[in-house]
Amino acid sequence: MEGLVWIVTIIVVVSLIGNLIAIVKSYKTYQRFKHTPYFNEALVGCYVQFQGKVISPRHHQCPISRKEVAFYHFYILGFRKYKRKKPQKGTHEVSTTLYSQTTGLFELLDTHNRKIAVSLDTSPRVDSHAILAIKSDTLPSTTLLEGYPYQQDKLTQSFERYEYTAYTLKQHTLVTVYGRLIHKENRYILTNTYHPTLPFKIEEGDQVSQKILWNTQIKNKILYSVGLLLVLFLIY
């Protein structure tokens, strides 16, 4: 019986330590976004946030839904399977980006009538740390769509399936953006950061991800930790 108590204790302590580490990491992330300074002309070159409604004068047709949108980021992935290296068994699936297209700039207007442009830059390289927390649609397919300028060297691979994904924003959508502030062509632009801890983020809504981070990754983990402490208290 005593041995079982020790096993349970070790499991609880390890879970508690892991949970506390996760809480600290999540809290640091939460604080980083919470205290990101709001847009100011003096902060050119810095990481800032901006919240406003989409007011882009240009309209585009989404490649998947064919609906009119103010902004879209569209890409095509090809998937193929590889055998796992020994001693592992089975296969694993790898994706390759065959084509991507972004409509470019879209504009936001905040409650103080301040205007800013947002640019998801995909050249000369893709920002792997960028986060698009906006409406998206994905269309799976076993055939490759025609009419796009694919990179021919990538098409030499044998793909088993494809996915077509489009992230979109409609006119007048409320958006929160975090990014690097630059001044170009007589206007202020929020764009890519290419930074793992200060990611360029386009988010639909009013600080939605920040609220989710607090409720699910901090608040719930704190409650779980309290539960683990109660278990230890009951054991001893």
Salt bridges, closest charged atoms under 4 A:
GLU68 OE1 - HIS59 ND1 3.70
GLU93 OE1 - ARG161 NH2 2.98
GLU107 OE2 - ARG187 NH1 3.57
ASP110 OD2 - ARG114 NE 3.02
ASP137 OD1 - LYS135 NZ 3.96
GLU163 OE2 - ARG161 NH1 3.05
GLU203 OE1 - LYS201 NZ 4.00
